[in-house]
Amino acid sequence: MTLDYYFLPLAVIVLFFVNRFTYLLCAQRDIPEEQQPAVFRTINVLTTMLLISSYLEVLFT
């Protein structure tokens, strides 16, 4: 139960910084604004999958 109290805020912080770095990447690489939502969506989905799988791994080991 205590794992939830640490993991959830950490996951929110990780998603915040991943989105911040994604924005900087889009700005630096001059990615067109039409493609930016797809870039953000892809990176957010993959990061969320990574966070969920790491949570399950820690939970069941």
PDB file of N, CA, C and O in Angstrom:
ATOM      1  N   MET A   1       0.809  -1.192   0.000  1.00  0.00           N
ATOM      2  CA  MET A   1       0.000   0.000   0.000  1.00  0.00           C
ATOM      3  C   MET A   1       0.857   1.263   0.000  1.00  0.00           C
ATOM      4  O   MET A   1       0.480   2.262  -0.612  1.00  0.00           O
ATOM      5  N   THR A   2       1.990   1.232   0.670  1.00  0.00           N
ATOM      6  CA  THR A   2       2.846   2.414   0.701  1.00  0.00           C
ATOM      7  C   THR A   2       3.503   2.674  -0.650  1.00  0.00           C
ATOM      8  O   THR A   2       3.923   3.795  -0.936  1.00  0.00           O
ATOM      9  N   LEU A   3       3.589   1.643  -1.473  1.00  0.00           N
ATOM     10  CA  LEU A   3       4.162   1.817  -2.801  1.00  0.00           C
ATOM     11  C   LEU A   3       3.338   2.808  -3.613  1.00  0.00           C
ATOM     12  O   LEU A   3       3.893   3.588  -4.387  1.00  0.00           O
ATOM     13  N   ASP A   4       2.016   2.784  -3.445  1.00  0.00           N
ATOM     14  CA  ASP A   4       1.134   3.695  -4.173  1.00  0.00           C
ATOM     15  C   ASP A   4       1.440   5.152  -3.836  1.00  0.00           C
ATOM     16  O   ASP A   4       1.390   6.018  -4.709  1.00  0.00           O
ATOM     17  N   TYR A   5       1.750   5.418  -2.589  1.00  0.00           N
ATOM     18  CA  TYR A   5       1.997   6.790  -2.163  1.00  0.00           C
ATOM     19  C   TYR A   5       3.285   7.353  -2.773  1.00  0.00           C
ATOM     20  O   TYR A   5       3.401   8.565  -2.957  1.00  0.00           O
ATOM     21  N   TYR A   6       4.233   6.502  -3.081  1.00  0.00           N
ATOM     22  CA  TYR A   6       5.477   6.964  -3.683  1.00  0.00           C
ATOM     23  C   TYR A   6       5.434   6.909  -5.198  1.00  0.00           C
ATOM     24  O   TYR A   6       5.967   7.794  -5.868  1.00  0.00           O
ATOM     25  N   PHE A   7       4.812   5.891  -5.737  1.00  0.00           N
ATOM     26  CA  PHE A   7       4.873   5.665  -7.173  1.00  0.00           C
ATOM     27  C   PHE A   7       4.008   6.642  -7.950  1.00  0.00           C
ATOM     28  O   PHE A   7       4.434   7.127  -8.998  1.00  0.00           O
ATOM     29  N   LEU A   8       2.825   6.943  -7.479  1.00  0.00           N
ATOM     30  CA  LEU A   8       1.920   7.828  -8.213  1.00  0.00           C
ATOM     31  C   LEU A   8       2.486   9.243  -8.366  1.00  0.00           C
ATOM     32  O   LEU A   8       2.480   9.763  -9.481  1.00  0.00           O
ATOM     33  N   PRO A   9       2.969   9.886  -7.309  1.00  0.00           N
ATOM     34  CA  PRO A   9       3.571  11.219  -7.512  1.00  0.00           C
ATOM     35  C   PRO A   9       4.815  11.163  -8.408  1.00  0.00           C
ATOM     36  O   PRO A   9       5.050  12.064  -9.212  1.00  0.00           O
ATOM     37  N   LEU A  10       5.595  10.109  -8.261  1.00  0.00           N
ATOM     38  CA  LEU A  10       6.766   9.961  -9.116  1.00  0.00           C
ATOM     39  C   LEU A  10       6.356   9.806 -10.578  1.00  0.00           C
ATOM     40  O   LEU A  10       7.005  10.367 -11.461  1.00  0.00           O
ATOM     41  N   ALA A  11       5.297   9.057 -10.844  1.00  0.00           N
ATOM     42  CA  ALA A  11       4.816   8.872 -12.217  1.00  0.00           C
ATOM     43  C   ALA A  11       4.336  10.196 -12.809  1.00  0.00           C
ATOM     44  O   ALA A  11       4.576  10.474 -13.984  1.00  0.00           O
ATOM     45  N   VAL A  12       3.662  11.008 -12.005  1.00  0.00           N
ATOM     46  CA  VAL A  12       3.199  12.315 -12.489  1.00  0.00           C
ATOM     47  C   VAL A  12       4.389  13.212 -12.813  1.00  0.00           C
ATOM     48  O   VAL A  12       4.379  13.919 -13.821  1.00  0.00           O
ATOM     49  N   ILE A  13       5.402  13.187 -11.971  1.00  0.00           N
ATOM     50  CA  ILE A  13       6.604  13.990 -12.212  1.00  0.00           C
ATOM     51  C   ILE A  13       7.308  13.514 -13.480  1.00  0.00           C
ATOM     52  O   ILE A  13       7.754  14.330 -14.287  1.00  0.00           O
ATOM     53  N   VAL A  14       7.409  12.208 -13.656  1.00  0.00           N
ATOM     54  CA  VAL A  14       8.044  11.659 -14.852  1.00  0.00           C
ATOM     55  C   VAL A  14       7.285  12.084 -16.103  1.00  0.00           C
ATOM     56  O   VAL A  14       7.902  12.510 -17.079  1.00  0.00           O
ATOM     57  N   LEU A  15       5.960  11.976 -16.090  1.00  0.00           N
ATOM     58  CA  LEU A  15       5.171  12.392 -17.252  1.00  0.00           C
ATOM     59  C   LEU A  15       5.313  13.885 -17.522  1.00  0.00           C
ATOM     60  O   LEU A  15       5.369  14.299 -18.680  1.00  0.00           O
ATOM     61  N   PHE A  16       5.370  14.688 -16.481  1.00  0.00           N
ATOM     62  CA  PHE A  16       5.553  16.126 -16.663  1.00  0.00           C
ATOM     63  C   PHE A  16       6.870  16.422 -17.365  1.00  0.00           C
ATOM     64  O   PHE A  16       6.903  17.190 -18.328  1.00  0.00           O
ATOM     65  N   PHE A  17       7.959  15.817 -16.889  1.00  0.00           N
ATOM     66  CA  PHE A  17       9.262  16.092 -17.484  1.00  0.00           C
ATOM     67  C   PHE A  17       9.390  15.494 -18.881  1.00  0.00           C
ATOM     68  O   PHE A  17      10.037  16.085 -19.745  1.00  0.00           O
ATOM     69  N   VAL A  18       8.793  14.348 -19.115  1.00  0.00           N
ATOM     70  CA  VAL A  18       8.819  13.767 -20.465  1.00  0.00           C
ATOM     71  C   VAL A  18       8.089  14.697 -21.431  1.00  0.00           C
ATOM     72  O   VAL A  18       8.560  14.916 -22.547  1.00  0.00           O
ATOM     73  N   ASN A  19       6.958  15.240 -21.022  1.00  0.00           N
ATOM     74  CA  ASN A  19       6.241  16.176 -21.886  1.00  0.00           C
ATOM     75  C   ASN A  19       7.027  17.466 -22.101  1.00  0.00           C
ATOM     76  O   ASN A  19       7.020  18.031 -23.195  1.00  0.00           O
ATOM     77  N   ARG A  20       7.687  17.916 -21.078  1.00  0.00           N
ATOM     78  CA  ARG A  20       8.514  19.130 -21.206  1.00  0.00           C
ATOM     79  C   ARG A  20       9.652  18.892 -22.190  1.00  0.00           C
ATOM     80  O   ARG A  20       9.919  19.734 -23.048  1.00  0.00           O
ATOM     81  N   PHE A  21      10.323  17.751 -22.071  1.00  0.00           N
ATOM     82  CA  PHE A  21      11.414  17.444 -22.982  1.00  0.00           C
ATOM     83  C   PHE A  21      10.917  17.183 -24.403  1.00  0.00           C
ATOM     84  O   PHE A  21      11.618  17.479 -25.372  1.00  0.00           O
ATOM     85  N   THR A  22       9.713  16.631 -24.529  1.00  0.00           N
ATOM     86  CA  THR A  22       9.127  16.430 -25.847  1.00  0.00           C
ATOM     87  C   THR A  22       8.844  17.767 -26.511  1.00  0.00           C
ATOM     88  O   THR A  22       9.073  17.935 -27.709  1.00  0.00           O
ATOM     89  N   TYR A  23       8.346  18.717 -25.733  1.00  0.00           N
ATOM     90  CA  TYR A  23       8.104  20.054 -26.275  1.00  0.00           C
ATOM     91  C   TYR A  23       9.414  20.682 -26.748  1.00  0.00           C
ATOM     92  O   TYR A  23       9.466  21.277 -27.825  1.00  0.00           O
ATOM     93  N   LEU A  24      10.471  20.550 -25.948  1.00  0.00           N
ATOM     94  CA  LEU A  24      11.767  21.098 -26.343  1.00  0.00           C
ATOM     95  C   LEU A  24      12.303  20.406 -27.591  1.00  0.00           C
ATOM     96  O   LEU A  24      12.918  21.051 -28.440  1.00  0.00           O
ATOM     97  N   LEU A  25      12.077  19.106 -27.708  1.00  0.00           N
ATOM     98  CA  LEU A  25      12.495  18.373 -28.900  1.00  0.00           C
ATOM     99  C   LEU A  25      11.756  18.879 -30.134  1.00  0.00           C
ATOM    100  O   LEU A  25      12.365  19.100 -31.181  1.00  0.00           O
ATOM    101  N   CYS A  26      10.440  19.061 -30.009  1.00  0.00           N
ATOM    102  CA  CYS A  26       9.652  19.566 -31.140  1.00  0.00           C
ATOM    103  C   CYS A  26      10.110  20.965 -31.542  1.00  0.00           C
ATOM    104  O   CYS A  26      10.164  21.281 -32.731  1.00  0.00           O
ATOM    105  N   ALA A  27      10.434  21.787 -30.579  1.00  0.00           N
ATOM    106  CA  ALA A  27      10.888  23.143 -30.876  1.00  0.00           C
ATOM    107  C   ALA A  27      12.269  23.136 -31.522  1.00  0.00           C
ATOM    108  O   ALA A  27      12.531  23.900 -32.452  1.00  0.00           O
ATOM    109  N   GLN A  28      13.148  22.272 -31.026  1.00  0.00           N
ATOM    110  CA  GLN A  28      14.509  22.239 -31.553  1.00  0.00           C
ATOM    111  C   GLN A  28      14.564  21.648 -32.952  1.00  0.00           C
ATOM    112  O   GLN A  28      15.330  22.120 -33.792  1.00  0.00           O
ATOM    113  N   ARG A  29      13.767  20.631 -33.213  1.00  0.00           N
ATOM    114  CA  ARG A  29      13.776  19.949 -34.509  1.00  0.00           C
ATOM    115  C   ARG A  29      12.804  20.561 -35.517  1.00  0.00           C
ATOM    116  O   ARG A  29      12.670  20.062 -36.634  1.00  0.00           O
ATOM    117  N   ASP A  30      12.129  21.636 -35.124  1.00  0.00           N
ATOM    118  CA  ASP A  30      11.166  22.318 -36.005  1.00  0.00           C
ATOM    119  C   ASP A  30      10.135  21.359 -36.582  1.00  0.00           C
ATOM    120  O   ASP A  30       9.871  21.366 -37.784  1.00  0.00           O
ATOM    121  N   ILE A  31       9.560  20.542 -35.723  1.00  0.00           N
ATOM    122  CA  ILE A  31       8.505  19.620 -36.143  1.00  0.00           C
ATOM    123  C   ILE A  31       7.242  20.441 -36.392  1.00  0.00           C
ATOM    124  O   ILE A  31       6.864  21.254 -35.548  1.00  0.00           O
ATOM    125  N   PRO A  32       6.582  20.242 -37.535  1.00  0.00           N
ATOM    126  CA  PRO A  32       5.376  21.030 -37.834  1.00  0.00           C
ATOM    127  C   PRO A  32       4.288  20.829 -36.779  1.00  0.00           C
ATOM    128  O   PRO A  32       4.178  19.763 -36.173  1.00  0.00           O
ATOM    129  N   GLU A  33       3.491  21.876 -36.576  1.00  0.00           N
ATOM    130  CA  GLU A  33       2.457  21.825 -35.533  1.00  0.00           C
ATOM    131  C   GLU A  33       1.402  20.766 -35.819  1.00  0.00           C
ATOM    132  O   GLU A  33       0.743  20.293 -34.893  1.00  0.00           O
ATOM    133  N   GLU A  34       1.231  20.389 -37.067  1.00  0.00           N
ATOM    134  CA  GLU A  34       0.254  19.349 -37.396  1.00  0.00           C
ATOM    135  C   GLU A  34       0.702  17.980 -36.898  1.00  0.00           C
ATOM    136  O   GLU A  34      -0.133  17.133 -36.581  1.00  0.00           O
ATOM    137  N   GLN A  35       2.006  17.756 -36.826  1.00  0.00           N
ATOM    138  CA  GLN A  35       2.537  16.459 -36.404  1.00  0.00           C
ATOM    139  C   GLN A  35       2.808  16.384 -34.907  1.00  0.00           C
ATOM    140  O   GLN A  35       2.977  15.292 -34.366  1.00  0.00           O
ATOM    141  N   GLN A  36       2.851  17.510 -34.243  1.00  0.00           N
ATOM    142  CA  GLN A  36       3.183  17.516 -32.821  1.00  0.00           C
ATOM    143  C   GLN A  36       2.202  16.729 -31.955  1.00  0.00           C
ATOM    144  O   GLN A  36       2.655  16.038 -31.043  1.00  0.00           O
ATOM    145  N   PRO A  37       0.885  16.787 -32.180  1.00  0.00           N
ATOM    146  CA  PRO A  37      -0.015  15.965 -31.345  1.00  0.00           C
ATOM    147  C   PRO A  37       0.265  14.471 -31.463  1.00  0.00           C
ATOM    148  O   PRO A  37       0.148  13.741 -30.479  1.00  0.00           O
ATOM    149  N   ALA A  38       0.631  14.014 -32.647  1.00  0.00           N
ATOM    150  CA  ALA A  38       0.952  12.596 -32.819  1.00  0.00           C
ATOM    151  C   ALA A  38       2.232  12.234 -32.072  1.00  0.00           C
ATOM    152  O   ALA A  38       2.336  11.153 -31.492  1.00  0.00           O
ATOM    153  N   VAL A  39       3.202  13.139 -32.090  1.00  0.00           N
ATOM    154  CA  VAL A  39       4.458  12.899 -31.363  1.00  0.00           C
ATOM    155  C   VAL A  39       4.186  12.823 -29.865  1.00  0.00           C
ATOM    156  O   VAL A  39       4.655  11.905 -29.191  1.00  0.00           O
ATOM    157  N   PHE A  40       3.430  13.785 -29.344  1.00  0.00           N
ATOM    158  CA  PHE A  40       3.108  13.791 -27.916  1.00  0.00           C
ATOM    159  C   PHE A  40       2.311  12.544 -27.531  1.00  0.00           C
ATOM    160  O   PHE A  40       2.585  11.923 -26.504  1.00  0.00           O
ATOM    161  N   ARG A  41       1.328  12.180 -28.351  1.00  0.00           N
ATOM    162  CA  ARG A  41       0.483  11.023 -28.043  1.00  0.00           C
ATOM    163  C   ARG A  41       1.321   9.747 -27.999  1.00  0.00           C
ATOM    164  O   ARG A  41       1.180   8.939 -27.081  1.00  0.00           O
ATOM    165  N   THR A  42       2.187   9.568 -28.985  1.00  0.00           N
ATOM    166  CA  THR A  42       3.017   8.367 -29.043  1.00  0.00           C
ATOM    167  C   THR A  42       3.946   8.274 -27.835  1.00  0.00           C
ATOM    168  O   THR A  42       4.045   7.224 -27.201  1.00  0.00           O
ATOM    169  N   ILE A  43       4.614   9.360 -27.525  1.00  0.00           N
ATOM    170  CA  ILE A  43       5.549   9.352 -26.401  1.00  0.00           C
ATOM    171  C   ILE A  43       4.808   9.165 -25.083  1.00  0.00           C
ATOM    172  O   ILE A  43       5.288   8.447 -24.206  1.00  0.00           O
ATOM    173  N   ASN A  44       3.644   9.799 -24.928  1.00  0.00           N
ATOM    174  CA  ASN A  44       2.874   9.644 -23.691  1.00  0.00           C
ATOM    175  C   ASN A  44       2.356   8.222 -23.517  1.00  0.00           C
ATOM    176  O   ASN A  44       2.385   7.686 -22.409  1.00  0.00           O
ATOM    177  N   VAL A  45       1.887   7.609 -24.590  1.00  0.00           N
ATOM    178  CA  VAL A  45       1.400   6.230 -24.496  1.00  0.00           C
ATOM    179  C   VAL A  45       2.548   5.291 -24.132  1.00  0.00           C
ATOM    180  O   VAL A  45       2.394   4.432 -23.264  1.00  0.00           O
ATOM    181  N   LEU A  46       3.685   5.450 -24.782  1.00  0.00           N
ATOM    182  CA  LEU A  46       4.825   4.572 -24.484  1.00  0.00           C
ATOM    183  C   LEU A  46       5.348   4.786 -23.059  1.00  0.00           C
ATOM    184  O   LEU A  46       5.710   3.825 -22.381  1.00  0.00           O
ATOM    185  N   THR A  47       5.387   6.029 -22.610  1.00  0.00           N
ATOM    186  CA  THR A  47       5.835   6.306 -21.245  1.00  0.00           C
ATOM    187  C   THR A  47       4.854   5.742 -20.222  1.00  0.00           C
ATOM    188  O   THR A  47       5.269   5.197 -19.199  1.00  0.00           O
ATOM    189  N   THR A  48       3.558   5.869 -20.492  1.00  0.00           N
ATOM    190  CA  THR A  48       2.555   5.317 -19.589  1.00  0.00           C
ATOM    191  C   THR A  48       2.651   3.798 -19.517  1.00  0.00           C
ATOM    192  O   THR A  48       2.525   3.213 -18.440  1.00  0.00           O
ATOM    193  N   MET A  49       2.875   3.161 -20.660  1.00  0.00           N
ATOM    194  CA  MET A  49       3.061   1.703 -20.670  1.00  0.00           C
ATOM    195  C   MET A  49       4.288   1.315 -19.857  1.00  0.00           C
ATOM    196  O   MET A  49       4.257   0.331 -19.119  1.00  0.00           O
ATOM    197  N   LEU A  50       5.353   2.071 -19.985  1.00  0.00           N
ATOM    198  CA  LEU A  50       6.572   1.801 -19.221  1.00  0.00           C
ATOM    199  C   LEU A  50       6.328   1.972 -17.724  1.00  0.00           C
ATOM    200  O   LEU A  50       6.788   1.153 -16.928  1.00  0.00           O
ATOM    201  N   LEU A  51       5.619   3.012 -17.335  1.00  0.00           N
ATOM    202  CA  LEU A  51       5.332   3.237 -15.914  1.00  0.00           C
ATOM    203  C   LEU A  51       4.427   2.147 -15.346  1.00  0.00           C
ATOM    204  O   LEU A  51       4.649   1.678 -14.229  1.00  0.00           O
ATOM    205  N   ILE A  52       3.417   1.746 -16.099  1.00  0.00           N
ATOM    206  CA  ILE A  52       2.523   0.684 -15.627  1.00  0.00           C
ATOM    207  C   ILE A  52       3.268  -0.632 -15.491  1.00  0.00           C
ATOM    208  O   ILE A  52       3.094  -1.344 -14.502  1.00  0.00           O
ATOM    209  N   SER A  53       4.092  -0.960 -16.468  1.00  0.00           N
ATOM    210  CA  SER A  53       4.825  -2.228 -16.386  1.00  0.00           C
ATOM    211  C   SER A  53       5.834  -2.217 -15.242  1.00  0.00           C
ATOM    212  O   SER A  53       6.032  -3.238 -14.584  1.00  0.00           O
ATOM    213  N   SER A  54       6.476  -1.074 -14.999  1.00  0.00           N
ATOM    214  CA  SER A  54       7.413  -1.022 -13.876  1.00  0.00           C
ATOM    215  C   SER A  54       6.673  -1.083 -12.544  1.00  0.00           C
ATOM    216  O   SER A  54       7.173  -1.673 -11.586  1.00  0.00           O
ATOM    217  N   TYR A  55       5.487  -0.478 -12.474  1.00  0.00           N
ATOM    218  CA  TYR A  55       4.681  -0.572 -11.252  1.00  0.00           C
ATOM    219  C   TYR A  55       4.284  -2.023 -10.983  1.00  0.00           C
ATOM    220  O   TYR A  55       4.390  -2.497  -9.852  1.00  0.00           O
ATOM    221  N   LEU A  56       3.832  -2.723 -12.011  1.00  0.00           N
ATOM    222  CA  LEU A  56       3.440  -4.123 -11.836  1.00  0.00           C
ATOM    223  C   LEU A  56       4.633  -5.001 -11.473  1.00  0.00           C
ATOM    224  O   LEU A  56       4.507  -5.928 -10.672  1.00  0.00           O
ATOM    225  N   GLU A  57       5.777  -4.711 -12.057  1.00  0.00           N
ATOM    226  CA  GLU A  57       6.966  -5.490 -11.719  1.00  0.00           C
ATOM    227  C   GLU A  57       7.356  -5.313 -10.265  1.00  0.00           C
ATOM    228  O   GLU A  57       7.679  -6.285  -9.582  1.00  0.00           O
ATOM    229  N   VAL A  58       7.327  -4.073  -9.787  1.00  0.00           N
ATOM    230  CA  VAL A  58       7.665  -3.824  -8.382  1.00  0.00           C
ATOM    231  C   VAL A  58       6.600  -4.391  -7.453  1.00  0.00           C
ATOM    232  O   VAL A  58       6.914  -4.887  -6.371  1.00  0.00           O
ATOM    233  N   LEU A  59       5.353  -4.317  -7.874  1.00  0.00           N
ATOM    234  CA  LEU A  59       4.253  -4.793  -7.052  1.00  0.00           C
ATOM    235  C   LEU A  59       4.291  -6.306  -6.851  1.00  0.00           C
ATOM    236  O   LEU A  59       3.997  -6.795  -5.760  1.00  0.00           O
ATOM    237  N   PHE A  60       4.650  -7.045  -7.896  1.00  0.00           N
ATOM    238  CA  PHE A  60       4.587  -8.504  -7.827  1.00  0.00           C
ATOM    239  C   PHE A  60       5.938  -9.171  -7.592  1.00  0.00           C
ATOM    240  O   PHE A  60       6.038 -10.391  -7.716  1.00  0.00           O
ATOM    241  N   THR A  61       6.963  -8.423  -7.264  1.00  0.00           N
ATOM    242  CA  THR A  61       8.256  -9.056  -6.950  1.00  0.00           C
ATOM    243  C   THR A  61       8.646  -8.794  -5.520  1.00  0.00           C
ATOM    244  O   THR A  61       9.700  -9.246  -5.075  1.00  0.00           O
TER     245      THR A  61
END
